[in-house]
Amino acid sequence: MALTSSIENAFGSRLMVDGFLLNNQLTDFSFRPRVAGKEVANRVEPGKRPLSSMAPTLVFDEKGELVLVLGSPGGTSIISYVLKTVVAVLDQGRDIQQAITLPHHAKRAHVTVIEEGTPLEALEYDLVRRGHKVARRPMTSGLHGIQVTPGGLLGGADPRREGVALGE
């Protein structure tokens, strides 16, 4: 089973009711309902869901056998975090921990975001030459995953945040 449960910040709204932390998903909406006189699609209003990309992911092989389970916090970057990890395991032959630890990059709207302080910063010049708007930012995903191998289960946890993979 893969599960994503979002309460926004580490303690959500910092309010607890009957033992449950309440979320703070309002931060996933645009703080500005209008920009340049036009309504923003992700503005707060009744009946709308916040912009988020929860993507708990199960990957199966051609025989229908489970090979990967993973997920991450990270709002609009979740899909790029998860995809980078799936590609690194399936196409590049890395184990789940190696894949999770790789530097992050994402395309958000009209900006290519690269994880600051990583070897990806070396790509900035070439990306800009090719017409990309580039931003360097911390990208603390919090990815966690399990890889099913012939030898057993391998766990991986993002070293950028809290969490550790334990077990055999």
Summary of the structure (lengths in Angstrom):
residues: 168
radius of gyration: 18.1
end to end distance: 17.6
largest distance: 59.0
contacts: 448
relative contact order: 0.13
helix: 22%
strand: 27%
